[in-house]
Amino acid sequence: MSVAAGFEALYGAAPDGVWAAPGRVNLIGEYTDFNDGFVLPLALPHTTVAAVSRRDDGVLRLHSGDADGGIVQLGVADLEPLSGGGWAAYPAGVVWALREAGHPVAGADVHLASTVPTGAGLSSSAALEVVTALALNDLFELGLTRPELARIAQRAENAFVGVPCGVMDQMASACAEEGHALHLDTRDLSYRQVPFDLAAEGLALLVVDTRVKHALGDGAYAERRAGCEAGARALGVRALREVDAAHLPAALDRLSDGTILRYVRHVVSDNDRVVRVIALLDAGATREVGPLLTEGHASLRDDLRVSCAELDLVVEAANAAGALGARMTGGGFGGSAVVLVEADRAEDVAAAVRKAFAGAGYAEPGIFPAVPSAGARRL
């Protein structure tokens, strides 16, 4: 059944429209977005689709075809941050954030269905937020730009759901273009679409979902964000973005806390890796990006300490089987890794990763190609 047909079966009338927003995978630049740094995500073909109708009576009705339970009914004037609500907190948080910002959103009927894997570090929550924000922007004629919608979606996740994420995921979902990676400056939300046609170069980017579920709300993400902010204060800068990689050794000499020192070293070096990867892509040297991915994984594993045995095994097995490079992507503690491979070696590398997982007694990972896809849109 289509999402529109599902909406009509639930609510008794056709929706006003249907919208889609993608998940994302991040090529390089992890934990840099809340440090005002650079990131390089791309949208996936996997999307959250929302059939939505406008209401003007203060009632918000939400339904997900992917979750147990019936319709969640809420009053838009009664929405309270940090009040729980599972999956429904994300679209409800968008309504709250829009209203808090002064936009006259007076209710909606929403039916959702998603192909974005949950818990895989591929931004299923951002896709849910962005598709809701885009639909309401259209239906209530709010006139918000894509970066403004991304900020609303981030505000929903930060203040309403309670996850202190940066803005990368929402910007990737809202602004990505097919065939491109999004070079985003998270300080001012300026961005550039970087051509990223791997197939034309005989390359592929594999996403390996370890099927280890993580929850960024469990405190580990927040602890690292707080540590990065403490590092910035100790160095007398507004954000770690302002520490140049060339001056990193001197900056580290000024830090006495070993944990904060590791966090700072990761963020500054990964920010620099984004710049270096962009330069390689612009020069047509995409294969040379591989070692920077592996270097980034080592930093996430050793300095930020957000990897896990399954993610480390993906990188180790893929590289041993001839991958050009690999790293974990997303918040870590499970989730997914990306692997850059020659297209004609992709199946061999995938098989090697599956074999390594079987040998370690892990569940079989999900492996699929990351095809740079379009951002949020009305269907």
Number of C-alpha atoms within 10 A of each C-alpha: 7 10 21 21 16 20 26 15 12 16 16 10 12 16 21 13 16 21 23 28 35 35 33 32 28 24 26 29 29 29 27 27 22 22 23 21 25 28 30 26 27 33 35 25 19 21 27 24 27 30 28 27 22 21 16 12 12 14 18 25 21 21 23 21 14 11 12 8 9 11 17 14 13 16 14 21 14 10 17 15 18 15 11 13 11 9 16 20 25 25 26 26 29 27 29 26 25 21 15 12 10 9 16 15 25 19 22 23 22 25 26 26 20 22 14 23 17 16 20 28 30 28 27 24 22 30 32 30 31 36 34 30 29 25 26 23 19 15 17 16 12 14 10 15 13 20 19 15 25 27 20 26 33 29 24 26 28 18 16 22 26 18 20 20 21 21 25 31 30 33 30 35 35 32 24 28 20 18 18 22 26 25 23 25 19 21 15 10 18 10 18 15 17 18 16 20 17 21 13 8 14 12 19 22 24 23 26 28 27 25 19 19 15 16 17 17 13 10 12 16 20 16 12 18 20 14 19 27 21 18 26 20 13 15 18 12 13 13 20 26 24 15 21 14 18 11 10 14 11 10 18 18 9 12 16 10 13 11 17 23 20 21 25 29 23 26 28 23 20 28 27 19 22 26 16 14 22 21 14 15 16 13 9 13 13 20 18 14 23 20 17 20 28 22 17 26 28 19 23 25 20 14 19 23 19 20 23 15 11 25 27 19 16 29 25 18 21 28 22 14 18 16 24 23 26 33 33 37 31 26 23 27 23 26 27 30 30 30 30 31 28 20 19 11 15 23 14 16 25 25 16 19 25 22 15 19 19 13 9 12 9 15 13 15 20 15 19 15 17 22 23 25 22 23 27 30 18 15 10
